[in-house]
Amino acid sequence: GYTIVEAHRGHGYATEAATILWSYAAGHPDVRTLRATVEPDNTASRHILEAAGLVHVGEQIDEEDGLELIYEIPAADYRA
């Protein structure tokens, strides 16, 4: 996971951090799927996931965070 200090949000730092993480993971031959979870009301993070090509595939209940949306993309399909 990652977080951006509120004063620095809206400058592309989260997109850059996510892109680096996903590119690193997708570059490994044993990684088949990139998966991210996000709280439903986190519109900014959902936008980052969708802009990167991840697709909403379901939901889960996290013991700490409650309801989370699950987004995935096959690693072979991910393009930074």
Backbone torsions as a table, in degrees:
resi	resn	phi	psi	omega
1	GLY	NA	171.3	178.2
2	TYR	-152.3	159.8	173.4
3	THR	-145.5	152.9	178.1
4	ILE	-119.9	130.0	177.9
5	VAL	-56.2	135.0	-172.2
6	GLU	-50.8	-39.4	-178.5
7	ALA	-64.6	-17.5	-176.8
8	HIS	-111.7	8.4	178.8
9	ARG	-74.4	154.3	177.0
10	GLY	86.2	11.5	180.0
11	HIS	-114.2	6.8	177.6
12	GLY	90.5	4.0	-178.4
13	TYR	-65.8	-40.5	179.6
14	ALA	-66.2	-40.2	177.4
15	THR	-62.1	-43.7	179.8
16	GLU	-64.0	-44.5	179.9
17	ALA	-62.6	-45.5	179.8
18	ALA	-63.4	-42.4	179.7
19	THR	-60.7	-42.5	178.8
20	ILE	-63.9	-46.1	179.6
21	LEU	-61.0	-49.1	-177.3
22	TRP	-67.1	-39.7	178.9
23	SER	-63.1	-42.6	177.9
24	TYR	-60.7	-49.6	-178.3
25	ALA	-64.9	-44.5	-177.8
26	ALA	-64.9	-21.2	179.6
27	GLY	-78.0	-7.6	179.6
28	HIS	-94.7	128.6	-175.0
29	PRO	-63.8	-22.4	-179.1
30	ASP	-85.4	-5.2	177.8
31	VAL	-91.8	121.4	-177.6
32	ARG	-104.5	-30.3	-175.8
33	THR	-137.0	135.2	170.8
34	LEU	-95.5	130.7	-177.6
35	ARG	-131.8	139.7	175.1
36	ALA	-137.9	146.3	174.6
37	THR	-120.4	148.9	-176.5
38	VAL	-150.5	146.7	175.3
39	GLU	-68.0	140.7	-175.2
40	PRO	-56.1	-30.8	-177.3
41	ASP	-88.8	4.2	179.7
42	ASN	-90.0	76.9	-175.0
43	THR	-59.9	-41.0	-178.2
44	ALA	-62.4	-45.2	179.7
45	SER	-68.8	-37.3	176.6
46	ARG	-61.9	-39.0	178.2
47	HIS	-63.0	-42.3	178.7
48	ILE	-61.2	-45.1	-179.8
49	LEU	-62.2	-47.4	-178.1
50	GLU	-66.8	-37.8	178.4
51	ALA	-65.1	-27.9	179.1
52	ALA	-84.0	-3.6	177.6
53	GLY	98.1	-1.0	177.6
54	LEU	-71.7	145.7	-174.2
55	VAL	-117.4	138.8	177.0
56	HIS	-67.8	120.0	-176.6
57	VAL	-118.2	-6.9	-179.6
58	GLY	167.7	-166.3	-178.6
59	GLU	-138.1	160.1	174.2
60	GLN	-149.6	160.6	174.7
61	ILE	-106.0	119.3	176.8
62	ASP	-93.8	136.6	-177.4
63	GLU	-59.9	-32.6	-178.9
64	GLU	-92.6	-42.7	-170.8
65	ASP	-100.1	-10.5	-177.8
66	GLY	80.9	-143.3	-176.9
67	LEU	-64.8	131.3	175.0
68	GLU	-130.9	144.6	172.7
69	LEU	-90.5	141.1	179.8
70	ILE	-105.9	129.6	176.7
71	TYR	-121.2	142.4	-180.0
72	GLU	-144.0	160.2	169.4
73	ILE	-152.9	138.7	173.7
74	PRO	-59.6	135.9	-177.9
75	ALA	-57.5	-35.1	180.0
76	ALA	-66.5	-23.3	-178.9
77	ASP	-91.1	-13.0	-176.8
78	TYR	-74.2	130.7	175.2
79	ARG	-130.1	119.2	-178.0
80	ALA	-61.5	NA	NA
